[in-house]
Amino acid sequence: MPVFRSPSGPAGATVGGHALPYAALAGALAVSSGDPVGPLGPLRWVGAPELLAGSMGLLLASVLGLFGVATRLRVFVAGAVVGAGAGSPPSAAWCSSRPVRPLSCCVR
């Protein structure tokens, strides 16, 4: 039995792929307070909470696009990998406003 492929699949993947950065930005802006806490000059409003919420928004949109669009899956897999990696503790510690000391509970 042949597999049915919709002719609108590549168009859906294109629209879904272009929506991924907006999902990350919406997640970051949802928890943003506007305080200058980040280390980067033009993006001083991006701290650890904004990075975590933005990466979870990207991860959620990527997984929904992965299940919703049946073609061009590499776009959504790449978004899921970046969303999962950006929310990891080392990247959140990099965006933190205070210095992070490893093993601060054990070192006196």
C-alpha distance (Angstrom), angle and dihedral (degrees) to the residues before:
residue distance angle dihedral
M1 . . .
P2 3.82 . .
V3 3.78 120.5 .
F4 3.80 114.0 -114.7
R5 3.79 112.8 -127.7
S6 3.75 118.0 -168.9
P7 3.80 116.4 -134.3
S8 3.80 89.2 -139.0
G9 3.82 93.5 61.1
P10 3.82 97.2 96.0
A11 3.80 90.5 47.0
G12 3.81 90.4 51.8
A13 3.80 90.8 49.1
T14 3.81 90.6 50.2
V15 3.79 93.4 50.8
G16 3.81 91.9 43.2
G17 3.80 92.2 48.3
H18 3.79 91.4 51.2
A19 3.81 89.7 50.2
L20 3.82 94.5 58.3
P21 3.83 97.9 80.2
Y22 3.79 90.0 47.8
A23 3.81 90.0 52.8
A24 3.80 90.3 53.1
L25 3.80 91.9 47.6
A26 3.81 92.1 47.7
G27 3.79 91.0 51.4
A28 3.79 91.6 49.9
L29 3.79 93.6 46.7
A30 3.80 91.6 48.4
V31 3.81 91.6 70.5
S32 3.81 99.7 26.2
S33 3.77 118.2 124.2
G34 3.80 96.3 -175.2
D35 3.79 93.7 -120.4
P36 3.83 114.7 142.2
V37 3.81 99.3 -114.7
G38 3.80 105.2 131.7
P39 3.80 128.4 96.3
L40 3.82 96.3 -130.0
G41 3.81 119.0 86.1
P42 3.81 103.0 -135.8
L43 3.81 92.5 34.9
R44 3.79 100.2 47.2
W45 3.81 90.7 140.0
V46 3.84 92.6 64.0
G47 3.79 110.0 94.6
A48 3.79 132.4 153.3
P49 3.84 96.5 -73.2
E50 3.80 91.8 49.1
L51 3.81 91.6 47.8
L52 3.79 91.7 50.0
A53 3.81 94.7 47.4
G54 3.81 92.2 44.7
S55 3.79 92.7 50.1
M56 3.79 91.2 48.6
G57 3.81 89.9 50.5
L58 3.80 89.1 51.3
L59 3.79 91.4 47.1
L60 3.81 92.5 49.3
A61 3.81 93.5 48.0
S62 3.81 90.7 46.7
V63 3.79 93.5 51.9
L64 3.80 92.0 46.4
G65 3.80 89.9 49.0
L66 3.78 90.5 46.8
F67 3.79 91.3 57.2
G68 3.81 96.2 35.1
V69 3.81 100.2 49.3
A70 3.78 117.1 54.6
T71 3.79 97.7 -161.6
R72 3.81 139.1 52.8
L73 3.78 91.5 29.5
R74 3.82 94.0 168.4
V75 3.81 90.0 77.4
F76 3.78 92.5 58.5
V77 3.80 94.8 39.6
A78 3.81 88.7 54.0
G79 3.81 90.1 49.8
A80 3.80 91.0 50.2
V81 3.81 92.0 49.7
V82 3.80 92.6 49.2
G83 3.82 91.4 44.5
A84 3.79 92.3 50.9
G85 3.81 92.8 44.4
A86 3.80 96.3 47.0
G87 3.80 91.5 54.6
S88 3.79 93.7 53.4
P89 3.82 119.4 117.0
P90 3.85 96.9 -109.7
S91 3.79 93.0 56.6
A92 3.80 91.7 43.9
A93 3.80 89.4 50.5
W94 3.80 89.3 51.6
C95 3.80 89.9 55.7
S96 3.77 93.7 45.5
S97 3.79 117.7 118.3
R98 3.80 94.5 -136.3
P99 3.79 126.9 53.7
V100 3.77 115.2 -92.4
R101 3.79 117.9 -135.1
P102 3.78 116.6 -162.5
L103 3.78 114.2 -127.8
S104 3.79 92.2 7.1
C105 3.79 89.8 159.1
C106 3.82 91.9 60.6
V107 3.80 102.8 36.9
R108 3.78 117.3 77.2
